[in-house]
Amino acid sequence: MMNLFQNADANLSANDNRVDFSRPLADRMRPRSLDEFLGQNHLIGPGKPLRVQIETDQLTSLIFWGPPGVGKTTLASIIARMTHSTFLTFSAVLSGIKEIKEVMTKAEQARQYGSRTIVFIDEIHRFNKAQQDAFLPHVERGNIILIGATTENPSFEVISPLLSRSRVYVLNALNAAEIITLLKRALADKERGLGNETIEIPEAVLERMAVYSNGDARMAYNILEAAVAGMKPDANGAKQISEKDIEAVLQKKTLLYDKTGEEHYNIISALHKSVRNSDADAALYWLARMLEAGEDPLYVARRVVRMASEDIGLADPRALSVAIDAMRAVDFIGMPEGKLALAEAVVYLSLAPKSNALYEAYDAAQRDATETIAEPVPLQIRNAPTRLMKDLGYGKDYQYAHNYEDRITDMQCLPENLKERVYYQPTEFGLEKTLKEKLAWVRSKIRNK
């Protein structure tokens, strides 16, 4: 039976001198120490919070939050080695409550003998509440140090009691220069990498690989490994890797995007705020990021319609029509042809005069509608289709606007408790400048009659 409670140092020393080249390149090239670890200098650079915590052996439970391939699992393993801790991993798919409780019992027993256990939970957001609850008492009693890794916002995916007992560290996607450094390491490393082969890759091709990987070191290694494996040596025994070879391996750049996760909301937020800021270039970019990653174009179109009403409104009433037309076009012709209709709408909305006056007006009216006493409709503006209703005063003193000069009367249309309320305040931008003048005139007429 496999011993789950092996010390991380023992695992390292057992594998130092024998590398299984059947393992993927990304796995073989995992950093074995903080000095080998690349990126995340804001956390593990000299004097940075996580490095100090590790080096002074002041570990608490940790949550690593970041995109794929940035070193969450590797960093957890390095921490276990540096702190001479037993390192256990759990899978949300394979581990039930029974398995968790069994291992937690063993961890508690190990602690009594002076052994510390680090439990690493990859994709902790996939553990349900009951599974996360099973770890909680052991974290509280100090039987284990829990390190969770997640690509999702832990505020929403990790139960509050566990989150409050952990320090959350945000890991960033690697930049292009860091990815290129890692690829060069793999090409030169004879012990674990591809250094025993003659491989020639121009710097420009390495740069393209870094772009294609989107800050994901694992993906970068996989691209490199596939390209090398699929290439025959030339007459001199060298494998020449070109950009076409990389494109053939990858077929298409994979964009980091989860249509149900945080990145979905981050990017639609970026699109909306770019439009609001009149930045047409940024708006086009975020639109492309969503559509090329496979987002439902009708979802984007619905949000564009919302932008037209929320951020432009009557400053340019045509904006709503353009947004609706784009939505209809996408629905009618589908994709990819519908992309340009959305692009047209996004650029139009970006360059349109901005006003949130309607948004603020409705928000204020909504608050009054839900937070004040719902007084009855004034009798004078009620319909009176029956004799009884007329006898009760429905419609009495109603003033038919068309019978009055300027088609305006002083009749009260709001409930008594709200009769002085003013909701809509037009801006000085676009058509609203004219509407503001008209509204001031109308309001003065109503009050002076």
C-alpha positions in Angstrom: 0.0 0.0 0.0 1.2 3.5 -0.8 2.3 5.5 2.2 0.4 8.8 2.1 2.5 10.2 4.8 5.9 10.6 3.1 8.1 13.5 3.9 8.5 16.0 1.0 12.3 15.9 1.4 12.3 12.1 1.0 10.3 12.4 -2.2 12.8 14.9 -3.6 15.9 13.0 -2.8 14.5 9.8 -4.2 13.9 11.4 -7.5 17.0 13.6 -7.8 19.0 11.2 -9.9 16.4 9.5 -12.0 14.2 11.5 -14.3 11.3 9.7 -16.0 11.3 11.1 -19.5 7.9 9.6 -20.2 6.5 12.4 -18.0 5.4 15.6 -19.8 8.1 18.3 -20.1 6.0 20.7 -18.0 6.1 18.2 -15.1 9.8 17.4 -15.5 10.7 21.1 -15.5 8.8 22.0 -12.3 11.0 24.2 -10.1 12.5 22.4 -7.1 13.3 25.5 -5.0 12.3 29.2 -4.7 15.5 30.1 -6.5 14.4 28.1 -9.6 10.8 29.5 -9.3 10.2 32.2 -11.9 7.6 34.9 -11.6 5.4 36.1 -8.6 8.2 38.4 -7.4 5.5 40.4 -5.6 5.0 37.4 -3.3 8.3 35.5 -3.2 10.9 38.1 -4.0 13.5 38.9 -1.3 11.6 40.4 1.7 8.2 39.8 0.2 5.4 38.5 2.5 5.1 34.9 1.4 8.8 34.4 1.1 9.3 35.7 4.7 6.5 33.5 5.9 8.2 30.5 4.4 11.8 31.3 5.4 10.8 32.0 9.0 8.6 28.9 9.1 5.6 30.9 10.1 3.2 29.1 7.9 -0.6 29.5 8.1 -3.2 28.0 5.8 -3.0 29.6 2.4 -5.2 30.1 -0.7 -3.4 30.6 -4.0 -5.6 32.4 -6.5 -4.5 32.8 -10.1 -4.9 31.6 -13.7 -3.7 28.2 -14.9 0.0 27.5 -15.3 1.5 30.1 -13.0 3.0 27.8 -10.3 0.3 27.3 -7.7 0.9 23.6 -7.3 4.7 23.9 -7.6 4.8 26.6 -5.0 2.9 24.5 -2.6 5.2 21.6 -3.1 8.3 23.8 -2.6 6.8 25.1 0.6 6.4 21.5 1.9 10.0 20.7 1.0 11.4 23.8 2.6 9.5 23.3 5.8 10.1 19.5 6.0 6.4 18.8 6.0 4.4 15.8 4.8 2.7 16.8 1.6 -0.7 15.4 0.7 -2.8 16.3 -2.3 -6.6 16.0 -2.6 -8.8 15.9 -5.7 -12.4 17.2 -5.6 -13.4 14.5 -8.0 -11.7 11.6 -6.2 -12.0 12.5 -2.6 -15.2 12.2 -0.6 -16.0 13.0 3.0 -14.9 9.5 4.2 -11.5 9.8 2.6 -11.0 13.3 3.9 -11.8 12.3 7.5 -9.6 9.2 7.3 -6.5 11.2 6.3 -7.3 14.0 8.7 -7.3 11.4 11.5 -3.8 10.3 10.4 -2.7 13.9 10.2 -3.8 14.4 13.8 -1.9 11.4 14.9 1.2 12.5 13.0 1.1 15.9 14.7 1.3 14.2 18.1 4.6 12.7 17.0 5.9 16.2 15.9 5.2 15.7 12.2 3.6 18.6 10.3 1.2 17.9 7.4 0.5 20.2 4.5 -2.7 19.3 2.7 -2.8 20.7 -0.9 -6.2 21.0 -2.5 -6.0 21.7 -6.2 -9.1 23.5 -7.7 -10.5 24.0 -4.2 -13.5 25.7 -5.8 -14.7 22.3 -7.0 -15.0 21.0 -3.4 -18.6 21.4 -2.2 -19.4 23.0 1.2 -19.6 19.7 3.0 -16.1 18.7 1.7 -14.6 22.1 2.7 -16.3 21.8 6.1 -14.6 18.5 6.8 -11.2 20.3 6.7 -12.2 23.2 9.0 -11.8 21.6 12.5 -8.4 20.3 11.6 -7.3 23.7 10.3 -8.6 25.3 13.5 -6.8 22.8 15.8 -3.6 23.1 13.8 -3.5 19.4 12.7 -2.9 20.5 9.2 -1.8 23.5 7.1 -4.1 23.8 4.2 -3.0 25.2 0.9 -5.8 25.6 -1.6 -5.3 26.5 -5.3 -8.1 28.0 -7.4 -8.6 29.8 -10.6 -11.9 31.3 -9.3 -12.5 34.1 -6.9 -12.2 32.6 -3.5 -14.6 35.1 -2.1 -17.4 33.2 -3.8 -15.9 29.7 -4.0 -14.4 29.1 -0.5 -16.6 28.9 2.6 -16.3 31.9 4.8 -14.9 30.1 7.9 -12.1 28.5 5.9 -11.4 31.7 4.1 -11.2 33.7 7.3 -8.5 31.3 8.6 -6.4 31.5 5.5 -4.2 34.1 3.9 -5.1 34.7 0.2 -2.2 35.3 -2.2 -2.9 36.4 -5.8 -0.6 34.9 -8.4 -0.3 36.7 -11.7 0.0 35.3 -15.2 3.6 35.1 -16.3 4.8 37.8 -18.7 6.3 37.1 -22.1 9.9 37.5 -20.9 9.4 35.0 -18.1 7.8 32.5 -20.4 10.8 32.8 -22.9 13.2 32.3 -20.0 11.4 29.1 -19.0 11.5 27.8 -22.6 15.2 28.5 -22.9 15.8 26.7 -19.6 14.0 23.6 -21.0 16.0 23.8 -24.3 19.3 23.9 -22.4 18.5 21.5 -19.5 20.1 18.1 -20.2 18.9 16.5 -17.0 15.2 17.2 -17.2 14.6 19.1 -20.4 15.5 18.9 -24.1 19.2 19.7 -23.8 20.2 16.4 -25.2 18.7 17.3 -28.6 20.0 19.9 -31.1 17.0 22.2 -31.4 17.2 25.6 -33.1 14.4 28.1 -32.5 14.7 31.7 -33.5 14.0 34.3 -30.7 11.0 35.6 -32.7 9.4 32.1 -32.6 10.0 31.9 -28.8 8.2 35.2 -28.5 5.3 33.9 -30.5 5.1 30.8 -28.3 5.0 33.2 -25.2 2.1 35.1 -26.8 0.2 31.9 -27.6 0.6 30.6 -24.1 -1.2 33.6 -22.5 1.1 33.6 -19.4 0.5 29.8 -18.8 3.9 28.1 -18.3 2.4 24.6 -18.7 0.9 25.5 -22.0 4.2 27.0 -23.2 6.0 23.8 -22.3 3.3 21.7 -24.0 3.6 23.7 -27.2 7.4 23.4 -27.2 7.3 19.7 -26.5 4.7 19.0 -29.2 6.6 21.0 -31.8 9.9 19.2 -31.1 8.3 15.8 -31.0 6.7 16.4 -34.4 9.8 17.6 -36.1 12.4 15.4 -37.9 16.0 16.4 -37.7 17.7 17.8 -40.7 20.9 16.5 -42.4 23.0 17.9 -39.5 20.8 16.3 -36.9 19.2 19.6 -35.8 15.5 20.2 -35.4 14.6 23.6 -36.9 11.4 25.0 -35.4 9.7 27.8 -37.3 6.6 29.9 -36.5 4.6 27.8 -39.0 5.5 24.7 -37.0 4.2 26.3 -33.8 1.0 27.3 -35.6 0.5 23.8 -36.9 0.8 22.4 -33.4 -1.5 24.9 -31.8 -4.0 25.5 -34.7 -5.4 28.5 -32.8 -4.4 30.6 -29.9 -6.4 29.6 -26.8 -7.8 32.5 -24.9 -8.1 32.4 -21.2 -11.9 32.7 -20.7 -14.5 30.9 -18.7 -18.0 31.7 -19.7 -19.4 31.0 -16.2 -16.4 32.2 -14.2 -14.9 35.4 -13.0 -13.0 36.1 -16.3 -16.4 36.3 -18.0 -17.5 39.1 -15.7 -14.1 40.8 -15.8 -14.1 41.1 -19.5 -17.7 42.2 -20.0 -16.9 44.8 -17.3 -13.9 45.9 -19.2 -16.0 46.3 -22.4 -18.7 48.3 -20.6 -16.3 50.6 -18.9 -14.3 51.2 -22.1 -17.5 52.2 -23.9 -18.4 54.5 -20.9 -15.0 56.1 -21.1 -15.4 56.7 -24.9 -12.4 54.5 -25.6 -13.4 52.8 -28.9 -10.0 51.0 -29.3 -10.2 49.4 -25.9 -13.9 48.5 -26.4 -13.1 46.8 -29.7 -10.3 44.8 -28.1 -12.4 43.5 -25.2 -15.2 42.7 -27.6 -12.8 40.7 -29.7 -11.5 38.9 -26.6 -15.0 37.8 -25.7 -16.2 36.8 -29.2 -12.9 35.0 -30.2 -13.1 33.0 -26.9 -16.5 31.7 -27.8 -18.8 33.9 -25.8 -22.5 33.8 -26.8 -22.8 36.9 -29.2 -26.4 37.5 -28.1 -25.2 37.8 -24.5 -22.8 40.5 -25.6 -25.5 42.1 -27.7 -27.8 42.3 -24.7 -25.2 44.0 -22.7 -24.5 46.5 -25.4 -28.2 47.4 -25.4 -27.9 48.0 -21.7 -24.9 50.2 -22.2 -26.9 52.3 -24.7 -29.6 53.0 -22.1 -27.4 53.3 -19.0 -24.5 55.4 -20.3 -25.9 57.4 -23.2 -29.7 57.5 -22.9 -31.3 60.6 -24.3 -28.0 62.3 -25.0 -28.2 60.3 -28.2 -31.5 58.3 -28.5 -30.1 56.8 -31.8 -27.6 54.7 -29.7 -30.3 52.4 -28.4 -31.5 51.9 -32.0 -28.0 51.1 -33.2 -27.6 48.6 -30.3 -31.0 46.9 -31.0 -30.1 46.7 -34.8 -26.8 45.0 -33.9 -28.6 42.5 -31.7 -31.1 41.7 -34.5 -28.3 41.4 -37.0 -26.4 38.9 -34.9 -29.6 36.9 -34.3 -30.4 37.0 -38.0 -27.1 36.2 -39.7 -25.2 34.5 -36.8 -21.5 34.3 -36.5 -18.9 35.1 -37.6 -20.7 37.6 -39.8 -22.4 39.2 -36.8 -19.1 40.3 -35.3 -19.0 43.5 -37.4 -22.5 44.5 -36.4 -21.5 44.3 -32.8 -18.2 46.2 -33.6 -20.2 48.9 -35.3 -22.5 49.3 -32.2 -19.6 49.3 -29.8 -17.7 52.0 -31.7 -20.9 54.1 -32.1 -21.7 53.9 -28.4 -18.1 54.7 -27.5 -18.2 57.9 -29.5 -21.7 58.9 -28.6 -22.2 61.7 -26.0 -22.5 60.2 -22.5 -25.2 60.6 -19.9 -26.4 58.5 -17.0 -29.3 60.9 -16.3 -31.9 58.3 -17.2 -30.1 55.7 -15.0 -30.0 58.0 -12.1 -33.6 59.1 -12.6 -35.0 55.6 -12.7 -32.8 54.6 -9.7 -34.3 57.4 -7.7 -37.9 56.6 -8.8 -37.3 53.0 -8.0 -36.2 53.8 -4.5 -39.3 55.9 -3.9 -41.5 53.2 -5.4 -40.0 50.5 -3.1 -39.1 52.5 0.0 -41.9 54.9 0.6 -45.6 54.4 1.4 -47.4 53.4 -1.7 -50.0 56.1 -1.7 -53.0 55.7 -4.0 -53.1 57.1 -7.6 -54.5 60.7 -7.5 -58.2 60.6 -8.2 -57.9 63.1 -11.1 -55.8 60.8 -13.2 -57.8 57.6 -12.6 -60.0 56.1 -15.3 -63.7 55.9 -14.5 -65.3 53.3 -16.8 -68.2 52.6 -14.4 -70.9 54.8 -12.8 -69.7 53.8 -9.3 -66.2 54.9 -10.0 -67.4 58.3 -11.3 -69.5 58.7 -8.1 -66.4 58.0 -6.0 -64.6 60.8 -7.8 -62.5 58.9 -10.2 -61.4 61.2 -13.0 -62.9 64.3 -11.3 -61.0 67.5 -12.1 -59.0 65.7 -14.8 -57.4 68.3 -17.1 -57.1 67.2 -20.8 -53.8 68.6 -21.9 -54.8 69.1 -25.5 -57.4 71.6 -24.4 -54.8 73.9 -22.8 -52.3 76.4 -24.2 -48.9 74.8 -24.7 -50.6 71.4 -24.0 -49.5 71.7 -20.3 -51.6 71.9 -17.2 -50.9 72.2 -13.4 -52.6 69.0 -12.6 -50.8 66.9 -10.0 -49.8 63.5 -11.3 -47.6 62.2 -8.5 -48.9 60.9 -5.2 -49.3 63.5 -2.5 -46.3 62.4 -0.6 -44.0 62.7 -3.7 -45.5 65.7 -5.4 -42.3 67.8 -5.2 -40.1 65.0 -6.4 -37.7 65.7 -9.4 -36.1 62.6 -10.9 -34.8 63.3 -14.4 -31.9 65.8 -14.5 -30.6 66.0 -18.1 -26.9 66.8 -18.7 -25.4 69.3 -21.0 -24.3 66.7 -23.5 -25.8 65.8 -26.9 -29.5 66.0 -27.3 -29.9 66.3 -23.5 -28.8 69.9 -23.6 -31.9 70.7 -25.6 -34.0 68.4 -23.5 -32.8 70.2 -20.3 -34.0 73.5 -21.7 -37.3 72.0 -22.7 -37.8 70.3 -19.3 -37.0 73.5 -17.4 -39.6 75.3 -19.5 -42.2 72.6 -18.9 -41.6 72.4 -15.2 -41.9 76.2 -14.9 -45.2 76.2 -16.8 -46.6 73.5 -14.5 -45.7 75.3 -11.4 -46.8 78.7 -12.5 -50.3 77.8 -13.8 
